[in-house]
Amino acid sequence: ESTLRRHFIAARVLLRRLLGAYSNRAPDAVSIDIGPHGKPGLSNDPSLAFNISHSGDLLLIAIGATPSVGVDCERPRSVANAERLAERVFTDAERAGLRAAAEQSDAARDAFFLRHWTRKEALLKAFGSGFTRSPRELDTLAATTNGYVLDSFGLPGAGHAALARPSSAIVRAQYRYDF
């Protein structure tokens, strides 16, 4: 059995346990539906929103009593084609920020790119649209975009992460699970 498959299974088991705890159900009674653009949701408790992201052995789960939430995480890595990717997904101001970071160093460029990439992904996942909505419409330099608060946080030694949540939602708990 591959490491990727084991991580996928472990993530789903953990997700079901957490969702069960938050919805007062046994993990095997948690019913997860997939929306039209791939966003998961609870069919038997629509008042509880969740989202999941993984990158390598890094796993991030957000759960909230809110209409929607989105998360994304990325392991630190070199993004050699960052400027080309940015042309397709970043706003003009974000591309200017990326160019300024690239003038400092490749590491600064990569960190800037991954920080704003995770913010865009988290927003698109929160909206439930995925990339059917143009990421160039979304300003990730702002703290709030389209009614969603963007929280970025580094995971020491592990990577970059972002959470998109409605401005009325509050983050109450964080858990860390290492595979």
Order of alpha helices (4+ residues) and beta strands (2+ residues): alpha-beta-beta-beta-beta-beta-alpha-alpha-alpha-beta-beta-beta
